[in-house]
């Protein structure tokens, strides 16, 4: 188990490959270059943040905490909404204003391409900035440095990914026409899983069994979290208590690794948001 408290972690810049200000609190990370690598972060945009219409070769799960996070023309995640952004599915252009705060899980998708770490992303951005320029989310090669066959303009993330991996990024076929948006206050019913503990399953996706869930814990309740598959990540939206004897409070993040069992005690009524990480063969 790993437990961190978001208030103890500063926001920082990760990369400048998009237009506008975006800062990350990196809460939990997986193993770099592994197919199930992940980053679990609080993401704050400020001012006017823009991306062109684009897609990824990894999955994203977003819980919007405050404000409105725009993900396409006329489409927003409002506070409390959850979005699943599958690999290969296009979204955008994004024009985000109003400084929304979003909890974001980025992880390898069903194709097994994995997820490029923030460290790799930042180093790739710094390297490419010497070979061209980034503007409005697009990388433009300096003619003196452009490799044969490379387009003059590329999506910024795509250009960095190809630089880091040394090969062309091949996107998986889109399984969904657009991101899947969930409204937890209207979705499904709560299921009693233990005394004072209720679970609401918001969705399960792909053969990798990515599960998105909410847990409610009453004051004084005890729960057991199991790291099935590749493990699970959780974020405490409210409450306080202990996990395997370690104290947690609002905005704590917990990683339950594969095969682990974590005992949670709740000292004040709580709601947790959780995601089962994609499961790959050993």
NUMARBA-103911 format. One record per residue (C-alpha): residue in three letters; residue number from 1; x, y, z. Coordinates in pm, whole numbers, plus 50000, padded with zeros to 5 digits. Layout:
// NUMARBA-103911
{code ALA	pos NUM	east X	north Y	up Z}
...
***
This chain:
// NUMARBA-103911
{code UNK	pos 1	east 50000	north 50000	up 50000}
{code UNK	pos 2	east 50102	north 50356	up 49937}
{code UNK	pos 3	east 49919	north 50648	up 50100}
{code UNK	pos 4	east 49982	north 51016	up 50027}
{code UNK	pos 5	east 49805	north 51334	up 50133}
{code UNK	pos 6	east 49744	north 51582	up 49849}
{code UNK	pos 7	east 49785	north 51884	up 50078}
{code UNK	pos 8	east 50147	north 51778	up 50137}
{code UNK	pos 9	east 50233	north 51777	up 49765}
{code UNK	pos 10	east 50294	north 52099	up 49567}
{code UNK	pos 11	east 50156	north 52172	up 49223}
{code UNK	pos 12	east 50420	north 52177	up 48950}
{code UNK	pos 13	east 50447	north 52217	up 48576}
{code UNK	pos 14	east 50501	north 51894	up 48381}
{code UNK	pos 15	east 50544	north 52007	up 48022}
{code UNK	pos 16	east 50479	north 52306	up 47796}
{code UNK	pos 17	east 50351	north 52117	up 47492}
{code UNK	pos 18	east 50000	north 52268	up 47522}
{code UNK	pos 19	east 49879	north 52627	up 47524}
{code UNK	pos 20	east 49801	north 52781	up 47861}
{code UNK	pos 21	east 49883	north 52704	up 48222}
{code UNK	pos 22	east 49835	north 52354	up 48359}
{code UNK	pos 23	east 49980	north 52229	up 48688}
{code UNK	pos 24	east 49991	north 51882	up 48839}
{code UNK	pos 25	east 50000	north 51734	up 49188}
{code UNK	pos 26	east 50142	north 51390	up 49111}
{code UNK	pos 27	east 49991	north 51170	up 49381}
{code UNK	pos 28	east 50072	north 50814	up 49276}
{code UNK	pos 29	east 50277	north 50663	up 48992}
{code UNK	pos 30	east 50326	north 50320	up 48841}
{code UNK	pos 31	east 50632	north 50162	up 48683}
{code UNK	pos 32	east 50781	north 50353	up 48391}
{code UNK	pos 33	east 50761	north 50169	up 48055}
{code UNK	pos 34	east 50534	north 49896	up 48197}
{code UNK	pos 35	east 50207	north 49840	up 48005}
{code UNK	pos 36	east 50013	north 49916	up 48324}
{code UNK	pos 37	east 50211	north 50229	up 48411}
{code UNK	pos 38	east 49993	north 50510	up 48545}
{code UNK	pos 39	east 49990	north 50859	up 48692}
{code UNK	pos 40	east 49719	north 50960	up 48941}
{code UNK	pos 41	east 49713	north 51337	up 48977}
{code UNK	pos 42	east 49521	north 51648	up 49071}
{code UNK	pos 43	east 49525	north 51877	up 48769}
{code UNK	pos 44	east 49467	north 52252	up 48785}
{code UNK	pos 45	east 49429	north 52464	up 48471}
{code UNK	pos 46	east 49452	north 52841	up 48499}
{code UNK	pos 47	east 49351	north 53122	up 48268}
{code UNK	pos 48	east 49277	north 52995	up 47916}
{code UNK	pos 49	east 49399	north 52642	up 47847}
{code UNK	pos 50	east 49369	north 52511	up 47490}
{code UNK	pos 51	east 49437	north 52188	up 47303}
{code UNK	pos 52	east 49356	north 52099	up 46942}
{code UNK	pos 53	east 49130	north 51804	up 46868}
{code UNK	pos 54	east 49343	north 51498	up 46939}
{code UNK	pos 55	east 49355	north 51140	up 47065}
{code UNK	pos 56	east 49588	north 50924	up 47274}
{code UNK	pos 57	east 49726	north 50572	up 47281}
{code UNK	pos 58	east 49640	north 50545	up 47652}
{code UNK	pos 59	east 49329	north 50572	up 47870}
{code UNK	pos 60	east 49218	north 50856	up 48094}
{code UNK	pos 61	east 48963	north 50867	up 48376}
{code UNK	pos 62	east 48869	north 51214	up 48500}
{code UNK	pos 63	east 48666	north 51318	up 48805}
{code UNK	pos 64	east 48592	north 51689	up 48787}
{code UNK	pos 65	east 48604	north 51839	up 49136}
{code UNK	pos 66	east 48537	north 52211	up 49083}
{code UNK	pos 67	east 48437	north 52433	up 48793}
{code UNK	pos 68	east 48372	north 52310	up 48440}
{code UNK	pos 69	east 48632	north 52117	up 48240}
{code UNK	pos 70	east 48567	north 52165	up 47870}
{code UNK	pos 71	east 48660	north 51864	up 47654}
{code UNK	pos 72	east 48502	north 51958	up 47318}
{code UNK	pos 73	east 48298	north 52239	up 47167}
{code UNK	pos 74	east 47991	north 52283	up 47386}
{code UNK	pos 75	east 48078	north 51983	up 47608}
{code UNK	pos 76	east 48194	north 52009	up 47969}
{code UNK	pos 77	east 48255	north 51791	up 48272}
{code UNK	pos 78	east 48085	north 51970	up 48562}
{code UNK	pos 79	east 48168	north 51928	up 48929}
{code UNK	pos 80	east 48102	north 51564	up 49025}
{code UNK	pos 81	east 48097	north 51434	up 48667}
{code UNK	pos 82	east 48325	north 51146	up 48567}
{code UNK	pos 83	east 48466	north 51101	up 48217}
{code UNK	pos 84	east 48630	north 50797	up 48058}
{code UNK	pos 85	east 48853	north 50898	up 47767}
{code UNK	pos 86	east 48954	north 50573	up 47591}
{code UNK	pos 87	east 49264	north 50525	up 47380}
{code UNK	pos 88	east 49208	north 50607	up 47013}
{code UNK	pos 89	east 48899	north 50822	up 47077}
{code UNK	pos 90	east 48927	north 51180	up 46959}
{code UNK	pos 91	east 48819	north 51472	up 47174}
{code UNK	pos 92	east 48861	north 51848	up 47164}
{code UNK	pos 93	east 48933	north 52114	up 47077}
{code UNK	pos 94	east 48950	north 52202	up 47445}
{code UNK	pos 95	east 48904	north 52561	up 47558}
{code UNK	pos 96	east 48911	north 52560	up 47937}
{code UNK	pos 97	east 48850	north 52875	up 48141}
{code UNK	pos 98	east 48757	north 52931	up 48504}
{code UNK	pos 99	east 49038	north 52729	up 48669}
{code UNK	pos 100	east 48867	north 52388	up 48716}
{code UNK	pos 101	east 49031	north 52128	up 48941}
{code UNK	pos 102	east 49021	north 51770	up 48812}
{code UNK	pos 103	east 49136	north 51434	up 48947}
{code UNK	pos 104	east 49297	north 51248	up 48657}
{code UNK	pos 105	east 49412	north 50889	up 48615}
{code UNK	pos 106	east 49619	north 50827	up 48302}
{code UNK	pos 107	east 49710	north 50465	up 48238}
{code UNK	pos 108	east 49788	north 50211	up 47971}
{code UNK	pos 109	east 49489	north 50118	up 47756}
{code UNK	pos 110	east 49371	north 49788	up 47611}
{code UNK	pos 111	east 49628	north 49792	up 47328}
{code UNK	pos 112	east 49917	north 49750	up 47573}
{code UNK	pos 113	east 50109	north 50057	up 47447}
{code UNK	pos 114	east 50145	north 50173	up 47807}
{code UNK	pos 115	east 50159	north 50529	up 47935}
{code UNK	pos 116	east 50454	north 50767	up 47895}
{code UNK	pos 117	east 50550	north 50902	up 48238}
{code UNK	pos 118	east 50545	north 51271	up 48321}
{code UNK	pos 119	east 50924	north 51257	up 48358}
{code UNK	pos 120	east 50959	north 51127	up 48002}
{code UNK	pos 121	east 50706	north 51383	up 47879}
{code UNK	pos 122	east 50896	north 51673	up 48034}
{code UNK	pos 123	east 51236	north 51558	up 47912}
{code UNK	pos 124	east 51098	north 51499	up 47563}
{code UNK	pos 125	east 50945	north 51845	up 47556}
{code UNK	pos 126	east 51273	north 52009	up 47655}
{code UNK	pos 127	east 51463	north 51812	up 47389}
{code UNK	pos 128	east 51218	north 51887	up 47108}
{code UNK	pos 129	east 51200	north 52257	up 47199}
{code UNK	pos 130	east 51558	north 52276	up 47069}
{code UNK	pos 131	east 51450	north 52131	up 46732}
{code UNK	pos 132	east 51137	north 52337	up 46670}
{code UNK	pos 133	east 50862	north 52524	up 46853}
{code UNK	pos 134	east 50537	north 52447	up 47037}
{code UNK	pos 135	east 50234	north 52669	up 46976}
{code UNK	pos 136	east 49862	north 52612	up 47042}
{code UNK	pos 137	east 49927	north 52246	up 47125}
{code UNK	pos 138	east 50111	north 52179	up 46798}
{code UNK	pos 139	east 50483	north 52110	up 46743}
{code UNK	pos 140	east 50639	north 52274	up 46436}
{code UNK	pos 141	east 50971	north 52137	up 46319}
{code UNK	pos 142	east 51254	north 52376	up 46238}
{code UNK	pos 143	east 51331	north 52296	up 45870}
{code UNK	pos 144	east 51698	north 52250	up 45959}
{code UNK	pos 145	east 51616	north 51967	up 46201}
{code UNK	pos 146	east 51307	north 51798	up 46054}
{code UNK	pos 147	east 51377	north 51428	up 45983}
{code UNK	pos 148	east 51290	north 51298	up 45639}
{code UNK	pos 149	east 50928	north 51196	up 45618}
{code UNK	pos 150	east 50818	north 51388	up 45928}
{code UNK	pos 151	east 50527	north 51629	up 45879}
{code UNK	pos 152	east 50607	north 51994	up 45939}
{code UNK	pos 153	east 50333	north 52019	up 46205}
{code UNK	pos 154	east 50247	north 51748	up 46459}
{code UNK	pos 155	east 50030	north 51720	up 46767}
{code UNK	pos 156	east 50260	north 51821	up 47053}
{code UNK	pos 157	east 50212	north 51506	up 47259}
{code UNK	pos 158	east 50248	north 51282	up 46954}
{code UNK	pos 159	east 50576	north 51448	up 46856}
{code UNK	pos 160	east 50717	north 51404	up 47207}
{code UNK	pos 161	east 50604	north 51039	up 47226}
{code UNK	pos 162	east 50778	north 50958	up 46897}
{code UNK	pos 163	east 51095	north 51134	up 47009}
{code UNK	pos 164	east 51102	north 50945	up 47341}
{code UNK	pos 165	east 51023	north 50602	up 47190}
{code UNK	pos 166	east 51214	north 50639	up 46864}
{code UNK	pos 167	east 50929	north 50510	up 46648}
{code UNK	pos 168	east 50601	north 50619	up 46493}
{code UNK	pos 169	east 50301	north 50640	up 46723}
{code UNK	pos 170	east 50031	north 50410	up 46586}
{code UNK	pos 171	east 49694	north 50480	up 46740}
{code UNK	pos 172	east 49461	north 50193	up 46830}
{code UNK	pos 173	east 49123	north 50187	up 46661}
{code UNK	pos 174	east 48865	north 50384	up 46857}
{code UNK	pos 175	east 48617	north 50161	up 47040}
{code UNK	pos 176	east 48399	north 50457	up 47141}
{code UNK	pos 177	east 48283	north 50741	up 46919}
{code UNK	pos 178	east 48351	north 50993	up 47195}
{code UNK	pos 179	east 48440	north 51004	up 47564}
{code UNK	pos 180	east 48195	north 50836	up 47802}
{code UNK	pos 181	east 48052	north 51082	up 48056}
{code UNK	pos 182	east 47900	north 50955	up 48381}
{code UNK	pos 183	east 47682	north 51146	up 48626}
{code UNK	pos 184	east 47729	north 50963	up 48959}
{code UNK	pos 185	east 47433	north 51132	up 49128}
{code UNK	pos 186	east 47206	north 50980	up 48861}
{code UNK	pos 187	east 47389	north 50654	up 48789}
{code UNK	pos 188	east 47302	north 50318	up 48940}
{code UNK	pos 189	east 47227	north 50228	up 49300}
{code UNK	pos 190	east 47435	north 50185	up 49613}
{code UNK	pos 191	east 47511	north 49824	up 49709}
{code UNK	pos 192	east 47582	north 49730	up 50070}
{code UNK	pos 193	east 47921	north 49555	up 50083}
{code UNK	pos 194	east 47980	north 49564	up 50460}
{code UNK	pos 195	east 47825	north 49718	up 50768}
{code UNK	pos 196	east 47824	north 50093	up 50706}
{code UNK	pos 197	east 47996	north 50055	up 50366}
{code UNK	pos 198	east 47823	north 50101	up 50028}
{code UNK	pos 199	east 47956	north 50076	up 49672}
{code UNK	pos 200	east 47831	north 50224	up 49345}
{code UNK	pos 201	east 47980	north 50086	up 49022}
{code UNK	pos 202	east 47985	north 50362	up 48759}
{code UNK	pos 203	east 48131	north 50160	up 48473}
{code UNK	pos 204	east 48356	north 49877	up 48356}
{code UNK	pos 205	east 48549	north 49904	up 48032}
{code UNK	pos 206	east 48738	north 49675	up 47792}
{code UNK	pos 207	east 48881	north 49329	up 47844}
{code UNK	pos 208	east 49133	north 49494	up 48081}
{code UNK	pos 209	east 48845	north 49538	up 48329}
{code UNK	pos 210	east 48894	north 49902	up 48417}
{code UNK	pos 211	east 48634	north 49964	up 48689}
{code UNK	pos 212	east 48523	north 50306	up 48812}
{code UNK	pos 213	east 48347	north 50314	up 49149}
{code UNK	pos 214	east 48239	north 50519	up 49449}
{code UNK	pos 215	east 48252	north 50404	up 49811}
{code UNK	pos 216	east 48053	north 50550	up 50098}
{code UNK	pos 217	east 48172	north 50483	up 50454}
{code UNK	pos 218	east 47972	north 50573	up 50762}
{code UNK	pos 219	east 48130	north 50715	up 51075}
{code UNK	pos 220	east 48291	north 50419	up 51256}
{code UNK	pos 221	east 48269	north 50182	up 50957}
{code UNK	pos 222	east 48543	north 49935	up 50863}
{code UNK	pos 223	east 48619	north 49829	up 50505}
{code UNK	pos 224	east 48869	north 49600	up 50333}
{code UNK	pos 225	east 49018	north 49713	up 50001}
{code UNK	pos 226	east 49159	north 49439	up 49778}
{code UNK	pos 227	east 49418	north 49490	up 49506}
{code UNK	pos 228	east 49277	north 49255	up 49245}
{code UNK	pos 229	east 49408	north 49261	up 48890}
{code UNK	pos 230	east 49679	north 49526	up 48858}
{code UNK	pos 231	east 49566	north 49698	up 49176}
{code UNK	pos 232	east 49338	north 49991	up 49255}
{code UNK	pos 233	east 49377	north 50362	up 49325}
{code UNK	pos 234	east 49148	north 50558	up 49555}
{code UNK	pos 235	east 49092	north 50925	up 49639}
{code UNK	pos 236	east 48914	north 51039	up 49955}
{code UNK	pos 237	east 48670	north 51316	up 49865}
{code UNK	pos 238	east 48572	north 51358	up 50228}
{code UNK	pos 239	east 48613	north 51210	up 50577}
{code UNK	pos 240	east 48906	north 51090	up 50782}
{code UNK	pos 241	east 49033	north 50769	up 50941}
{code UNK	pos 242	east 49314	north 50514	up 50908}
{code UNK	pos 243	east 49433	north 50273	up 50641}
{code UNK	pos 244	east 49646	north 49985	up 50771}
{code UNK	pos 245	east 49692	north 50203	up 51077}
{code UNK	pos 246	east 49812	north 50513	up 50887}
{code UNK	pos 247	east 49601	north 50828	up 50917}
{code UNK	pos 248	east 49416	north 50968	up 50617}
{code UNK	pos 249	east 49191	north 51268	up 50566}
{code UNK	pos 250	east 49015	north 51447	up 50282}
{code UNK	pos 251	east 49220	north 51442	up 49958}
{code UNK	pos 252	east 49424	north 51138	up 50057}
{code UNK	pos 253	east 49522	north 50905	up 49772}
{code UNK	pos 254	east 49580	north 50533	up 49825}
{code UNK	pos 255	east 49731	north 50269	up 49598}
{code UNK	pos 256	east 49638	north 49910	up 49678}
{code UNK	pos 257	east 49885	north 49692	up 49488}
{code UNK	pos 258	east 49813	north 49360	up 49325}
{code UNK	pos 259	east 49737	north 49096	up 49590}
{code UNK	pos 260	east 49726	north 49343	up 49880}
{code UNK	pos 261	east 49448	north 49383	up 50137}
{code UNK	pos 262	east 49413	north 49718	up 50310}
{code UNK	pos 263	east 49203	north 49766	up 50623}
{code UNK	pos 264	east 49029	north 50104	up 50633}
{code UNK	pos 265	east 48868	north 50250	up 50944}
{code UNK	pos 266	east 48647	north 50557	up 50909}
{code UNK	pos 267	east 48641	north 50813	up 51190}
{code UNK	pos 268	east 48417	north 51060	up 51004}
{code UNK	pos 269	east 48171	north 50979	up 50724}
{code UNK	pos 270	east 48355	north 50958	up 50393}
{code UNK	pos 271	east 48319	north 50915	up 50019}
{code UNK	pos 272	east 48600	north 50760	up 49815}
{code UNK	pos 273	east 48647	north 50754	up 49438}
{code UNK	pos 274	east 48824	north 50446	up 49304}
{code UNK	pos 275	east 48952	north 50295	up 48980}
{code UNK	pos 276	east 49064	north 49939	up 48913}
{code UNK	pos 277	east 49379	north 49961	up 48701}
{code UNK	pos 278	east 49394	north 49781	up 48363}
{code UNK	pos 279	east 49487	north 49415	up 48394}
{code UNK	pos 280	east 49753	north 49270	up 48163}
{code UNK	pos 281	east 49895	north 48921	up 48144}
{code UNK	pos 282	east 50215	north 48875	up 48339}
***
